[in-house]
């Protein structure tokens, strides 16, 4: 966190006062995209695969009469 504030301050002093805010917005945008991709791969896809069952056509389901 300290490096981010120092880099933002230096960039703000050298270039423009809006640069630290644009940098923070860019970091937040990248983190949102990364979290969305992680959710899609790790949570959503396995959940969809859990509901899909592959049944072989040669499999016979038999009910025992007891």
CNS distance restraints for C-alpha pairs under 8 A (distance, minus, plus):
assign (resid   1 and name CA) (resid   5 and name CA) 6.46 0.50 0.50
assign (resid   2 and name CA) (resid   6 and name CA) 6.19 0.50 0.50
assign (resid   3 and name CA) (resid   7 and name CA) 5.97 0.50 0.50
assign (resid   4 and name CA) (resid   8 and name CA) 5.93 0.50 0.50
assign (resid   5 and name CA) (resid   9 and name CA) 5.98 0.50 0.50
assign (resid   6 and name CA) (resid  10 and name CA) 6.13 0.50 0.50
assign (resid   7 and name CA) (resid  11 and name CA) 6.04 0.50 0.50
assign (resid   8 and name CA) (resid  12 and name CA) 5.92 0.50 0.50
assign (resid   8 and name CA) (resid  19 and name CA) 7.12 0.50 0.50
assign (resid   8 and name CA) (resid  20 and name CA) 4.61 0.50 0.50
assign (resid   8 and name CA) (resid  23 and name CA) 7.44 0.50 0.50
assign (resid   9 and name CA) (resid  13 and name CA) 6.10 0.50 0.50
assign (resid   9 and name CA) (resid  20 and name CA) 6.85 0.50 0.50
assign (resid  10 and name CA) (resid  14 and name CA) 6.09 0.50 0.50
assign (resid  11 and name CA) (resid  15 and name CA) 5.67 0.50 0.50
assign (resid  11 and name CA) (resid  16 and name CA) 7.13 0.50 0.50
assign (resid  11 and name CA) (resid  19 and name CA) 6.45 0.50 0.50
assign (resid  11 and name CA) (resid  20 and name CA) 6.91 0.50 0.50
assign (resid  12 and name CA) (resid  16 and name CA) 4.96 0.50 0.50
assign (resid  12 and name CA) (resid  17 and name CA) 4.52 0.50 0.50
assign (resid  12 and name CA) (resid  18 and name CA) 6.69 0.50 0.50
assign (resid  12 and name CA) (resid  19 and name CA) 5.47 0.50 0.50
assign (resid  12 and name CA) (resid  20 and name CA) 5.92 0.50 0.50
assign (resid  13 and name CA) (resid  17 and name CA) 6.68 0.50 0.50
assign (resid  15 and name CA) (resid  19 and name CA) 7.20 0.50 0.50
assign (resid  18 and name CA) (resid  22 and name CA) 6.24 0.50 0.50
assign (resid  19 and name CA) (resid  23 and name CA) 5.95 0.50 0.50
assign (resid  20 and name CA) (resid  24 and name CA) 6.14 0.50 0.50
assign (resid  21 and name CA) (resid  25 and name CA) 6.14 0.50 0.50
assign (resid  22 and name CA) (resid  26 and name CA) 6.09 0.50 0.50
assign (resid  23 and name CA) (resid  27 and name CA) 6.21 0.50 0.50
assign (resid  24 and name CA) (resid  28 and name CA) 6.19 0.50 0.50
assign (resid  25 and name CA) (resid  29 and name CA) 6.14 0.50 0.50
assign (resid  26 and name CA) (resid  30 and name CA) 6.19 0.50 0.50
assign (resid  27 and name CA) (resid  31 and name CA) 6.17 0.50 0.50
assign (resid  28 and name CA) (resid  32 and name CA) 6.17 0.50 0.50
assign (resid  29 and name CA) (resid  33 and name CA) 6.29 0.50 0.50
assign (resid  30 and name CA) (resid  34 and name CA) 6.15 0.50 0.50
assign (resid  31 and name CA) (resid  35 and name CA) 6.07 0.50 0.50
assign (resid  32 and name CA) (resid  36 and name CA) 6.12 0.50 0.50
assign (resid  33 and name CA) (resid  37 and name CA) 6.24 0.50 0.50
assign (resid  34 and name CA) (resid  38 and name CA) 6.14 0.50 0.50
assign (resid  35 and name CA) (resid  39 and name CA) 6.02 0.50 0.50
assign (resid  36 and name CA) (resid  40 and name CA) 6.10 0.50 0.50
assign (resid  37 and name CA) (resid  41 and name CA) 6.21 0.50 0.50
assign (resid  38 and name CA) (resid  42 and name CA) 5.77 0.50 0.50
assign (resid  38 and name CA) (resid  43 and name CA) 7.70 0.50 0.50
assign (resid  39 and name CA) (resid  43 and name CA) 5.17 0.50 0.50
assign (resid  39 and name CA) (resid  44 and name CA) 6.37 0.50 0.50
assign (resid  40 and name CA) (resid  44 and name CA) 5.00 0.50 0.50
assign (resid  40 and name CA) (resid  45 and name CA) 6.30 0.50 0.50
assign (resid  41 and name CA) (resid  45 and name CA) 5.58 0.50 0.50
assign (resid  41 and name CA) (resid  46 and name CA) 7.67 0.50 0.50
assign (resid  42 and name CA) (resid  46 and name CA) 6.58 0.50 0.50
assign (resid  43 and name CA) (resid  47 and name CA) 6.28 0.50 0.50
assign (resid  44 and name CA) (resid  48 and name CA) 6.32 0.50 0.50
assign (resid  45 and name CA) (resid  49 and name CA) 6.21 0.50 0.50
assign (resid  46 and name CA) (resid  50 and name CA) 6.10 0.50 0.50
assign (resid  47 and name CA) (resid  51 and name CA) 6.91 0.50 0.50
assign (resid  48 and name CA) (resid  52 and name CA) 6.79 0.50 0.50
assign (resid  49 and name CA) (resid  53 and name CA) 7.93 0.50 0.50
assign (resid  55 and name CA) (resid  59 and name CA) 6.99 0.50 0.50
